[in-house]
Amino acid sequence: MYYLMIYILLVLISPYFSALVKAEECRAEEYKTNDPLKPLCCPMCNKGSVVRKDCKDEDSGTSCIPCGRGTYMNEPNGLTQCFHCSSCSAEPGFVTVQECTSTSNAVCGVLDGHYCKSYDADSMCNLAEKHTKCAPGQGIKAPGTSNTDTECENCQQGYYSLAGLTCATHTKCPDGQIQREKGNVTKDVVCSDASRNHYAVLPSVLLITTLLALFLVFFLKSVRREKTLKQSVQEVGEVTKSK
């Protein structure tokens, strides 16, 4: 009786066991259904579509449905949902290089003047930033690319940079000119004609000379007036005494 019960049990579960063994041996172009009692190997759906309904048996096909707008499927599959397309405009610094289709995801690139700072697990850029702008007193050592930031370097002594682009040598004043202002890393030397400097000082000299001359004239007139006044007082005194 015991052996009979075991035999009956094996007969009952043998179809499910056979199906499970077959499901584990699905071919590369097939997928295994999720039915725990009777899993089947069903044909995969093509790119651009996903499973709508599993096959019923080995002789029936899989019912597939195409991916809707904004979704895609880039490989044969046994999935029931398409992948969502990436949005290149969702993050700043990105631009769409290739639009999303039912069989491929959108391809995003970085905008001009930006570079990719970090990547995700699929080696796709997920963070873009603007290239660094070199400061005055610095020059560009290496220009930025879509994958690297700008490299800046400080200008050496005798060089300067106004806008942080290129370090240029300080101007050497030519013959006939003198250095009016010294240069540094952010500005150039300022030169001017020696004759112009002479004439620029001349008005000041003339003004001072004129003021001194006027003062001297005023002083002499004051001295003369005082002398005349003393002489007048003396004459009046003498006249008084004579009377």
HELIX and SHEET records of a PDB file:
HELIX    1   1 TYR A    2  GLU A   24  1                                  23    
HELIX    2   2 ALA A  194  SER A  242  1                                  49    
SHEET    1   A 2 GLU A  30  LYS A  32  0                                        
SHEET    2   A 2 CYS A  41  PRO A  43 -1                                        
SHEET    1   B 2 SER A  49  LYS A  53  0                                        
SHEET    2   B 2 SER A  63  PRO A  66 -1                                        
SHEET    1   C 2 THR A  71  TYR A  72  0                                        
SHEET    2   C 2 PHE A  83  HIS A  84 -1                                        
SHEET    1   D 2 PHE A  94  GLN A  98  0                                        
SHEET    2   D 2 VAL A 107  VAL A 110 -1                                        
SHEET    1   E 2 HIS A 114  TYR A 119  0                                        
SHEET    2   E 2 CYS A 125  LYS A 130 -1                                        
SHEET    1   F 2 GLN A 138  ALA A 142  0                                        
SHEET    2   F 2 GLU A 151  ASN A 154 -1                                        
SHEET    1   G 2 TYR A 159  TYR A 160  0                                        
SHEET    2   G 2 ALA A 168  THR A 169 -1                                        
SHEET    1   H 2 GLN A 177  GLU A 181  0                                        
SHEET    2   H 2 VAL A 190  ASP A 193 -1                                        
END                                                                             
